[in-house]
Amino acid sequence: MHLYGDGDTDRPLRDPDGEKPWRDNFMRDYGRVIHSASFRRLQGKTQVFPGHESDFFRNRLTHSLEVAQIAEGIVDRLNHVDPYFQNSNLNSRLCATAALLHDLGHPPFGHNGERALDAMMVGHGGFEGNAQTLRIISQLEKKVFDGAGRYGLNMTFRTLAAVLKYDKEIPIERESGSKVAKGFYASEADLVANIKVKVTGGQVPEPGAFKTVECALMDLADDIAYSTFDLEDALKVGFLTPGYILASSKELLAEVARIVSREMGREVSSDEVIEVFQNLFEGMIGTKLVESLERTRPDDMPAMERALEVFAGGERASLGFVDSGHLRTKLSSQLVKDAIDGVGVKLNDAVPALTKVFLNDEAKLRVEVLKQYVYVATISTHRVKIAEYRGTRIVKDIFTALSEKDGSMLLPLDVKHAHELCADKHQRMRVVCDFIAGMTDRYASEFHARLHSEAPQSMFKPL
């Protein structure tokens, strides 16, 4: 069977223009993403470290561009080495589009903003970044309208499928305090059902089993980028150094090993965790350390002086790595290359669109160790959590103000109009949620200041 069929390039609303001989439907989808307001706003949304701290740090936009490049790199390799894809090529531009879209639904202040919005929406369908992405591109973006309603960017069904990471409808009501539910909103349930029929040619799998090869590939590229470049950012800012990592406490390594074991589905020891970093750094730091020590004359030194020189040499090598943009870039490049080389394929003969891609055990272990170590050692520390707390508070305060009686009076006119057309409270709360989720970090901070600060922005500055 072919990898792509006629249903893949259909759209929820028929497009009278259609594709051109020089520009197919997947290329048109790519262009629609690039030119969308939601995509531009990613430049103002936090990836890990707040953008106002340094221009060096990734934001959601630069992260998405890196994920897209890695996704295309995986496609290029698989189309070259895999027998099935040699004859039925994966569409690299479709995979890049999925990557550019994958974080579109994230609210201001990263996963903290997601948790804050979900807490406020727990009785009204919740909030989840991937579900919000589907909602944005299928409804909220303002490109395509007709008399019956809004169609967002009116993407092809195969592109819509490529962002459907979790094949599960999020319940309208959940227990307060429960974890963020992964899936799609009830408002998009009919669309999802149509996506499945179009993409599989009617061979819809069991509930929970729908995930296209482009979506799986985007997911891998996201993990590779996340694990590699969050480490680079942490090294650049000095949150981590090679010396600190290699001297990690038993407690830190045990916690990372516990989380990695869960993700790998097998027992991973602390020794395996530290071995990953030893293999990463030995070629780069080892040479510097040896050169440093060779400048001494240990035979002529007292024991304590030799020990101090070894200690100082190790510290110089570690800090030298942190200060060297060349070495950090070299490390990141090698990590991405090794991960791409570790991608394998499990063909679905019945429905090729649902073919699985995966990282081999060695590559997956490396990706998971890097990702979980950076999370435990930096993202979950008090310095980051204080900034996260502020973001959480801002999101919840804004939501409370807008959802109170007459709170809709605070909304911009177009959002206020949508709020007035809602049939029930669930829909009104969703409109408030959509508005906040679309904010950048700076816009949310300004909006919050207008509500609570003694020195707010001028009332003449548009919202």
Protein Blocks (a to p, Z undefined) as FASTA:
>chain_A
ZZbdfklmpcfbacfklpafklcfklmmmmmmmmpmklmmmmmpcfklcfklpmkbccfk
lmmmmmmmmmmmmmmmmmmmmmklmmmccdfklmmmmmmmmmmmpcehijmlmmmmmmmm
mmnopaafklmmmmmmmmmpckbccfkbcehjopafklmmmmmmbgcdddfbdcehiacd
edddfklmmmmmmmmmmmnnopaccehiaccfklmmmmmmmmmmmmmmmmmmmmmnomac
fklmmmpcfklmmmmmmmmmmmnopacdfklmmmmmmmmmmmmmmmmmmmmmmmpcfklp
cfklmmmmmmmmmmmmmmmmmmmmklmmmmmmmmmmmmmmmpccdddfklmmlpccdddf
klmmmmmmmmmmmmmmmmmpmklmmmmmmmmmmmmmmmmmmmmghklmmpcfklmmmmmm
pmbfklmmmmmmmmmmmpcfklmmmmmmmmmpcbdcdfklcZZ
